[in-house]
Amino acid sequence: MRRLFLLILLVVMSLSLQSQSPKVLTGADRLELLLPKVAGQRVALVVNQTSVIGTTHLVDTLLLRGVNITTIFSPEHGLRGNEPDGQLLSDSIDLKTGIPIYSLYGKSKKPNSAQLLNVDVVIFDIQDVGARFYTYISTLYYVMEACSEENKKLIVLDRPNPNDYIDGPVLKKSQQSFVGMLPIPIVYGLTIGELAMMINGEGWLEGKTKCNLEVIPVKYWNHSQAWSLQIKPSPNLPNDKSILLYPSLCLFEGTVISVGRGTEFPFLVIGNPTLTNYSFQFKPVSIVGISKYPPFENQICYGLDLRNARVKTQIDLSYLIKMYNDFSDKKNFFTDYFNKLAGNTELKEQIIKGMNEDQIRATWKRDLHSYKLKRKKYLLYP
């Protein structure tokens, strides 16, 4: 009886150990791979507030290990992630270290030859969210292009994406902009490292040049695993729910519908002052460092509270279609910005024509199939 008890106990312990997955290690966590590659090199970092190892910023971690950081580049929202969306940023000096900080969301969005003169290798470490219109991947594109032109090596420290599926219209070249640089779907199902490999492999850089690229991959993670962010990737994505709703709700930024900028719950509510048939209401106000001049500032907006809504693992067009149908002044519902976010001119016309969600999604099928075949070549994770 005792032997049977011990045997059962061993089996239970074994199953328990098997069920405990090892901790996911991001590319930044894997210093044993990174440090030998930058020893004796002049290093530039493309980083923001998400560029951490544990609770310590990558800049501090590398400086403590003797890495020669000569230059820092910062994307939209700045090095500390506390600048509002669309706010152009100036170059500066890090007061703590004296390292120059060059803005990639100011006069220029691409590093120039003078800024890279004192650099041998560039490290890119920014948490993405997996949506095409999130500008960090446009920054990646321009950094790759600059590294290609100036013969600098680029190391991408990979991180998983919280939105990790494939959906939405594939961007057409006619709608290319900083909120859509690449011919990929709205949600593209790649880590930022895999996307960098695709940019290189598909010849998407100017002149079809290639960047001297190396990706330090994530360890103990695969594409079936959810990824929760501990640090806000930008001021108006405060939590996991807003991040998961973002691919669907960001399309409203090209309409007269507020997504809750200027509230405590951006990208968790939608509304407009004229939609008085809705009972839920919110009032956007100016919030320093988050949304200085939000749409409909100090006006009561009526609409939907999505804080308890179920989030689908696909672009949810139902909100867009419903808001369009319920808005009385349909001629002025869309702005010129909408097509840039959608990546085509068709989605707007499909909604105006009254096509339902299934009909619209069917028009994406062929392009998404082609994209999925292309994507397979660049996967680092199962």
C-alpha positions in Angstrom: 0.0 0.0 0.0 2.8 2.4 0.9 4.6 1.6 -2.4 1.4 2.4 -4.3 1.0 5.7 -2.4 4.6 6.7 -3.3 4.1 5.7 -6.9 1.0 7.9 -7.1 2.8 10.8 -5.4 5.7 10.6 -7.9 3.3 10.6 -10.9 1.5 13.6 -9.5 4.7 15.5 -8.9 6.0 14.6 -12.4 2.8 15.9 -14.0 2.9 19.1 -11.9 6.5 19.8 -13.0 5.6 19.2 -16.6 2.7 21.6 -16.4 4.9 24.4 -15.2 6.2 26.2 -18.3 9.5 27.9 -18.0 9.5 31.7 -17.9 9.5 33.4 -21.3 12.8 35.2 -22.0 12.6 38.2 -24.4 15.5 39.0 -26.7 16.6 41.7 -24.2 16.7 39.1 -21.4 19.3 37.0 -23.3 22.3 39.1 -22.4 24.6 36.1 -22.8 23.8 36.3 -26.5 23.9 40.0 -26.9 26.9 41.1 -24.9 29.5 39.3 -27.0 28.1 40.8 -30.2 28.6 44.4 -28.9 31.9 44.1 -27.0 34.2 46.8 -28.2 31.5 48.3 -30.4 30.0 51.8 -30.5 26.4 51.2 -29.8 23.2 53.1 -30.7 19.9 52.1 -29.0 16.4 52.5 -30.5 14.4 52.3 -27.3 11.5 53.6 -25.2 9.9 52.9 -21.8 9.1 49.3 -22.8 12.8 48.5 -23.3 13.4 46.8 -19.9 15.0 43.8 -18.5 12.9 43.0 -15.4 12.4 46.5 -14.0 15.7 48.0 -15.3 15.9 50.0 -18.5 18.1 48.5 -21.2 20.2 51.7 -21.3 21.1 51.2 -17.6 21.6 47.5 -17.9 24.1 47.8 -20.8 26.0 50.7 -19.2 26.5 48.8 -16.0 28.0 46.0 -18.1 30.5 48.4 -19.8 28.7 48.7 -23.2 29.8 51.8 -25.0 26.4 53.5 -25.8 27.1 56.6 -28.0 23.6 57.3 -29.2 20.0 56.9 -28.3 17.0 57.1 -30.8 13.5 57.5 -29.5 10.2 56.8 -31.4 6.7 58.4 -31.1 5.8 59.1 -27.5 9.5 59.6 -26.6 12.1 57.8 -24.6 9.9 57.6 -21.5 6.6 57.0 -23.4 4.9 60.0 -21.8 4.4 62.2 -24.9 0.9 62.3 -26.4 0.1 60.8 -29.8 1.1 62.9 -32.8 3.3 65.2 -30.7 6.5 66.0 -32.6 9.6 65.6 -30.5 12.9 67.4 -30.4 16.4 66.0 -30.0 17.8 66.2 -26.5 20.6 65.0 -24.1 20.1 62.4 -21.4 20.9 64.4 -18.3 21.9 61.2 -16.4 24.4 59.9 -18.9 25.1 62.8 -21.3 24.2 60.5 -24.2 22.5 62.4 -27.1 18.9 61.4 -27.8 17.7 61.8 -31.4 14.0 61.9 -32.0 12.6 59.6 -34.8 9.3 61.4 -34.5 10.3 65.0 -35.1 11.9 66.8 -38.0 12.9 63.4 -39.4 11.6 59.9 -38.8 14.8 58.2 -40.1 18.4 58.3 -38.6 20.7 60.3 -40.8 24.4 59.7 -41.6 25.6 62.3 -39.1 23.7 60.6 -36.3 25.1 57.2 -37.2 28.7 58.4 -37.7 29.8 57.5 -34.2 28.0 54.1 -34.3 29.1 50.5 -35.3 25.9 48.6 -34.3 22.3 49.6 -33.7 20.1 47.7 -31.2 16.3 47.9 -31.6 14.3 47.0 -28.5 10.7 48.3 -28.5 7.5 46.4 -27.5 5.1 46.3 -30.5 1.4 45.4 -30.2 1.0 43.6 -33.6 -1.1 46.2 -35.5 0.0 47.7 -38.8 -0.9 51.3 -37.9 1.1 51.3 -34.7 4.1 53.5 -35.6 6.9 51.5 -33.9 7.1 49.2 -36.9 7.4 52.2 -39.3 10.3 53.4 -37.1 11.8 49.9 -37.5 11.5 50.2 -41.3 13.3 53.5 -41.4 16.0 52.3 -39.0 16.6 49.3 -41.2 16.8 51.5 -44.3 19.3 53.8 -42.6 21.4 50.9 -41.4 21.4 49.5 -44.9 22.5 52.9 -46.4 25.2 53.5 -43.8 26.5 49.9 -43.6 25.6 49.5 -39.9 24.6 46.2 -38.3 21.2 46.1 -36.7 20.3 43.7 -33.8 16.6 43.4 -33.0 15.8 42.1 -29.5 12.6 40.3 -30.1 9.5 40.4 -28.0 6.1 38.6 -28.5 3.1 40.6 -29.6 -0.2 40.7 -27.7 -2.2 40.8 -30.9 -0.9 37.6 -32.6 -3.2 36.6 -35.3 -3.7 37.5 -39.0 -6.6 39.6 -40.2 -7.7 42.7 -42.0 -7.1 44.1 -45.5 -3.6 44.0 -46.8 -2.2 47.6 -47.3 -2.1 48.8 -50.9 0.8 51.0 -51.9 -1.4 53.9 -52.8 -2.3 54.2 -49.1 1.3 54.0 -47.8 2.0 56.4 -44.9 3.7 56.4 -41.5 0.6 54.6 -40.1 1.1 51.9 -42.8 4.4 51.4 -44.4 4.2 47.8 -45.4 2.0 45.5 -47.6 0.7 43.5 -44.6 -2.7 43.0 -43.0 -3.9 45.2 -40.1 -2.9 42.4 -37.7 0.0 40.5 -39.2 0.8 37.6 -36.9 4.6 38.2 -36.5 6.9 39.4 -33.8 8.8 42.5 -34.5 11.9 40.4 -35.2 10.1 38.2 -37.7 8.7 41.3 -39.3 12.2 42.7 -39.7 13.2 39.4 -41.4 10.2 39.8 -43.8 11.1 43.4 -44.6 14.6 42.2 -45.5 13.6 39.0 -47.3 10.9 40.5 -49.4 13.0 43.4 -50.6 10.8 46.1 -49.1 13.5 48.6 -48.3 14.2 51.4 -50.7 16.0 50.1 -53.8 15.4 46.5 -52.5 18.6 46.8 -50.5 19.1 44.5 -47.4 20.0 45.5 -43.9 22.8 43.6 -42.0 20.2 42.2 -39.6 20.4 39.8 -36.6 17.5 38.9 -34.4 18.0 37.6 -30.9 14.9 35.5 -30.5 12.5 35.0 -27.6 13.0 31.8 -25.6 10.2 29.5 -24.2 7.4 31.2 -26.3 5.4 30.2 -29.3 2.6 31.8 -31.4 -0.1 30.0 -29.5 0.8 31.7 -26.2 -0.9 34.9 -25.0 1.4 37.8 -24.1 0.4 40.3 -21.4 2.2 43.7 -21.2 3.4 44.9 -17.8 4.2 48.4 -19.2 1.9 50.6 -21.2 3.3 50.6 -24.8 1.9 54.1 -25.3 -0.1 56.6 -23.3 -3.5 55.7 -24.7 -3.2 51.9 -24.4 -3.4 51.6 -20.7 -4.1 47.8 -20.3 -4.5 44.5 -22.0 -8.1 45.0 -22.9 -7.4 48.3 -24.7 -4.5 46.7 -26.5 -6.7 43.8 -27.7 -9.4 46.2 -28.9 -7.0 48.5 -30.6 -6.8 46.8 -34.0 -10.6 47.1 -34.3 -11.1 50.5 -32.7 -8.2 52.4 -34.2 -10.2 52.6 -37.5 -12.5 55.0 -35.7 -9.6 57.5 -35.7 -10.5 58.1 -39.3 -14.1 58.9 -38.4 -16.0 61.4 -36.3 -16.3 58.8 -33.5 -14.2 59.3 -30.3 -12.3 56.3 -29.0 -12.1 57.8 -25.5 -8.9 59.8 -25.8 -9.0 62.3 -22.9 -10.6 59.8 -20.6 -9.3 57.2 -18.1 -10.3 54.4 -20.5 -9.1 55.2 -24.1 -9.7 52.5 -26.7 -12.3 51.0 -24.3 -15.2 53.3 -25.3 -16.6 54.8 -28.5 -19.0 57.7 -29.0 -20.0 61.0 -30.4 -21.9 64.0 -29.0 -24.8 63.5 -31.4 -25.5 59.9 -30.6 -28.0 60.8 -27.9 -30.0 57.5 -28.3 -27.2 55.7 -26.4 -27.4 55.7 -22.6 -23.6 55.4 -21.9 -21.8 58.7 -21.9 -18.3 60.1 -21.3 -16.6 63.5 -21.5 -13.1 63.8 -23.0 -10.8 66.4 -21.2 -7.2 67.5 -21.8 -4.8 65.2 -19.9 -1.1 66.2 -20.0 1.1 63.6 -21.4 -1.8 61.4 -22.6 -4.1 63.4 -24.7 -3.6 67.2 -24.7 -6.3 68.1 -27.3 -8.7 65.1 -27.5 -11.5 65.1 -30.0 -14.7 66.6 -28.5 -12.9 68.1 -25.6 -15.2 69.0 -22.7 -18.2 67.7 -24.7 -20.4 64.8 -23.5 -20.2 61.9 -25.9 -22.8 59.1 -26.1 -21.9 55.6 -27.3 -20.7 52.2 -26.2 -18.7 51.1 -23.1 -16.6 48.1 -24.2 -14.7 47.6 -20.9 -16.6 44.3 -20.3 -17.0 43.3 -24.0 -15.7 40.0 -25.3 -12.8 40.6 -27.6 -12.6 38.5 -30.7 -9.3 37.3 -32.2 -10.1 39.1 -35.4 -10.9 42.6 -36.7 -14.3 43.3 -35.3 -16.2 45.4 -37.9 -19.5 45.3 -36.0 -18.7 48.4 -34.0 -17.7 50.4 -37.1 -20.8 49.3 -39.1 -23.1 50.0 -36.1 -21.8 53.5 -35.5 -22.0 54.3 -39.2 -25.6 53.1 -39.4 -26.6 55.0 -36.3 -24.9 58.3 -37.2 -27.3 60.7 -39.0 -24.8 62.8 -41.0 -23.3 59.9 -43.0 -21.6 62.1 -45.6 -19.4 63.4 -42.8 -18.8 60.2 -40.9 -15.5 59.3 -42.5 -12.4 61.6 -42.7 -9.6 61.6 -45.2 -7.5 59.7 -42.7 -9.7 56.6 -42.8 -8.3 55.1 -46.0 -4.7 55.4 -44.6 -5.7 53.4 -41.5 -7.7 50.8 -43.5 -4.9 50.5 -46.0 -7.3 50.7 -49.0 -10.2 52.7 -50.4 -12.5 49.7 -50.5 -13.4 49.3 -46.8 -15.0 52.8 -46.6 -17.0 52.2 -49.8 -18.1 48.7 -48.6 -19.5 50.1 -45.4 -21.3 53.0 -47.2 -22.8 50.4 -49.6 -24.3 48.5 -46.6 -22.2 45.3 -47.0 -22.3 43.2 -43.8 -19.2 42.0 -41.9 -19.1 38.6 -43.5 -19.3 40.0 -47.0 -16.5 42.5 -46.3 -14.3 39.8 -44.8 -14.7 37.7 -47.8 -13.0 40.3 -49.9 -9.9 40.0 -47.8 -9.6 36.3 -48.3 -7.3 36.1 -51.4 -4.8 38.6 -50.1 -4.7 37.1 -46.7 -4.0 33.6 -48.2 -1.1 35.0 -50.2 0.3 36.8 -47.1 0.1 33.7 -44.9 2.2 31.8 -47.5 4.8 34.6 -47.5 4.8 34.8 -43.7 5.7 31.1 -43.2 9.2 31.8 -44.6 10.0 34.1 -41.7 8.7 32.4 -38.6 11.1 31.9 -35.7 8.5 30.3 -33.5 6.1 27.4 -33.9 
